[in-house]
């Protein structure tokens, strides 16, 4: 569990406290399909803003994916930044501000588990690519075009325009 003690920070406006945690994907319960492996480092600080506490930090993690274009396995080192405002549960209930503006904490500790889990999951790409200029697999022979050049012809004509290409050939 990632708990930050805010007992000292709450005492004075502008007070700042640093934190550092080392965790694994299993500890965050990211599931069996999680691309994150090994240890992750969560660092940051808590700042007293008066009516709330600002938690700023970064998550350093290593993720493993399979490229959507060439199907090669690759890994990526990631730094994910986050910042969230927290209010004590009792103060939020008496405030006229929306509950959606702040996350809440009770007592003298802030739990970061959900925030870290959320940012890791939101950072996962929908279509992981080993590189932006990945050429992928040849649709005809199946060779990985990043590693080998093939001589396949990839010119396909839209069936709706096939008649036009026949007219061009007849006029030539």
C-alpha positions as CSV (number, residue, x, y, z in Angstrom):
1,X,0.0,0.0,0.0
2,X,1.3,3.4,-0.9
3,X,0.6,5.7,2.0
4,X,2.0,9.2,2.5
5,X,1.9,10.6,6.0
6,X,0.7,14.2,5.8
7,X,0.7,14.9,9.5
8,X,3.6,17.4,9.2
9,X,2.5,18.9,5.9
10,X,-0.9,19.8,7.2
11,X,0.5,22.0,10.0
12,X,1.8,24.9,7.9
13,X,0.8,26.6,4.6
14,X,3.4,26.0,1.9
15,X,5.0,23.1,3.7
16,X,6.4,20.5,1.3
17,X,7.3,16.9,1.9
18,X,8.9,14.4,-0.5
19,X,8.1,10.7,-1.0
20,X,9.6,7.7,-2.8
21,X,8.1,4.2,-3.1
22,X,9.2,1.1,-4.9
23,X,6.4,-1.2,-6.0
24,X,5.6,-4.0,-8.4
25,X,2.6,-4.5,-10.7
26,X,1.4,-7.4,-8.5
27,X,1.2,-5.0,-5.5
28,X,-1.0,-2.7,-7.5
29,X,-3.2,-5.5,-8.7
30,X,-2.9,-4.5,-12.3
31,X,-3.9,-8.0,-13.5
32,X,-2.3,-10.8,-15.5
33,X,-2.5,-8.9,-18.8
34,X,-0.4,-6.0,-17.5
35,X,2.5,-5.0,-19.6
36,X,4.4,-3.6,-16.6
37,X,7.2,-5.8,-15.2
38,X,9.7,-5.5,-12.5
39,X,9.9,-2.7,-10.0
40,X,8.3,0.7,-10.5
41,X,9.5,3.8,-8.7
42,X,7.0,6.4,-7.6
43,X,8.5,9.7,-6.5
44,X,7.1,13.1,-5.8
45,X,6.0,15.6,-3.2
46,X,3.0,16.8,-1.2
47,X,2.5,20.6,-0.8
48,X,0.1,22.3,1.6
49,X,-2.0,24.8,-0.4
50,X,-4.1,25.8,2.6
51,X,-7.5,24.4,1.7
52,X,-6.0,21.3,0.0
53,X,-2.9,19.2,-0.5
54,X,-1.3,19.0,-3.9
55,X,0.4,15.7,-4.7
56,X,2.8,15.9,-7.6
57,X,4.9,13.0,-8.8
58,X,6.2,10.6,-11.5
59,X,6.0,6.9,-12.0
60,X,9.0,5.2,-13.6
61,X,8.2,1.8,-15.1
62,X,9.3,-0.6,-17.7
63,X,6.6,-2.0,-20.0
64,X,6.7,-4.9,-22.4
65,X,4.5,-5.0,-25.6
66,X,4.1,-6.7,-28.9
67,X,4.1,-4.3,-31.9
68,X,0.8,-4.1,-33.6
69,X,2.4,-3.8,-37.1
70,X,5.4,-6.2,-37.1
71,X,4.5,-8.4,-34.1
72,X,8.0,-8.1,-32.6
73,X,8.3,-7.9,-28.8
74,X,9.8,-4.7,-27.4
75,X,10.1,-2.9,-24.1
76,X,9.8,0.7,-23.2
77,X,10.9,2.7,-20.2
78,X,8.3,5.2,-19.2
79,X,8.0,8.2,-17.0
80,X,4.4,9.1,-16.2
81,X,3.7,12.4,-14.5
82,X,0.7,13.0,-12.2
83,X,-0.7,15.7,-10.0
84,X,-3.8,15.6,-7.9
85,X,-5.4,17.8,-5.3
86,X,-6.7,16.2,-2.1
87,X,-9.0,17.5,0.6
88,X,-9.7,16.0,4.0
89,X,-13.0,14.2,3.9
90,X,-14.5,16.4,6.7
91,X,-13.6,19.6,5.0
92,X,-15.0,18.5,1.6
93,X,-18.5,17.9,3.1
94,X,-18.7,21.4,4.6
95,X,-17.4,23.1,1.4
96,X,-19.5,24.5,-1.3
97,X,-17.1,23.3,-4.0
98,X,-17.9,20.3,-6.0
99,X,-16.8,16.8,-4.8
100,X,-15.4,16.2,-8.3
101,X,-12.8,19.0,-7.9
102,X,-10.8,17.1,-5.3
103,X,-9.9,13.6,-4.2
104,X,-10.4,12.9,-0.5
105,X,-8.3,11.5,2.3
106,X,-9.1,10.6,5.9
107,X,-6.9,11.0,8.9
108,X,-3.2,11.8,8.5
109,X,-2.4,9.7,5.4
110,X,-3.1,9.8,1.6
111,X,-3.4,6.6,-0.3
112,X,-1.7,6.7,-3.7
113,X,-2.6,3.1,-4.9
114,X,-5.6,4.1,-7.0
115,X,-3.9,7.1,-8.5
116,X,-0.8,5.2,-9.6
117,X,-2.9,2.3,-10.9
118,X,-5.1,4.7,-12.9
119,X,-2.2,6.6,-14.5
120,X,-0.5,3.3,-15.4
121,X,-3.6,2.0,-17.1
122,X,-4.4,5.2,-18.9
123,X,-0.8,5.4,-20.2
124,X,-1.1,2.0,-22.0
125,X,-1.2,2.6,-25.7
126,X,-4.3,1.3,-27.7
127,X,-2.0,0.1,-30.5
128,X,1.6,-0.4,-29.2
129,X,4.2,0.3,-31.9
130,X,7.9,-0.6,-31.6
131,X,8.6,2.7,-33.4
132,X,6.5,5.4,-35.2
133,X,8.0,4.5,-38.5
134,X,7.6,0.7,-38.2
135,X,6.9,-0.8,-41.6
136,X,5.1,-3.8,-40.3
137,X,4.6,-7.1,-42.1
138,X,4.2,-7.5,-45.9
139,X,0.5,-8.3,-46.5
140,X,1.5,-10.6,-49.4
141,X,4.5,-12.7,-48.2
142,X,4.4,-11.9,-44.4
143,X,8.0,-10.9,-44.1
144,X,8.9,-8.3,-41.4
145,X,9.7,-5.2,-43.6
146,X,11.8,-3.6,-40.9
147,X,14.3,-6.5,-41.2
148,X,14.0,-7.7,-44.8
149,X,13.1,-6.1,-48.1
150,X,10.6,-8.0,-50.2
151,X,9.8,-7.6,-53.9
152,X,6.0,-8.0,-53.6
153,X,3.8,-5.5,-55.5
154,X,1.4,-3.8,-53.3
155,X,-0.6,-1.9,-55.9
156,X,-4.3,-2.7,-55.4
157,X,-7.0,-0.9,-57.2
158,X,-10.3,-0.1,-55.5
159,X,-12.9,-2.3,-57.2
160,X,-15.1,0.7,-57.8
161,X,-12.3,2.3,-59.8
162,X,-11.2,-0.8,-61.7
163,X,-13.2,0.2,-64.8
164,X,-11.2,3.5,-65.0
165,X,-7.9,1.6,-65.0
166,X,-9.2,-0.5,-67.9
167,X,-10.1,2.6,-69.9
168,X,-6.6,4.0,-69.3
169,X,-5.0,0.8,-70.5
170,X,-7.2,0.7,-73.6
171,X,-6.4,4.3,-74.6
172,X,-2.6,3.7,-74.2
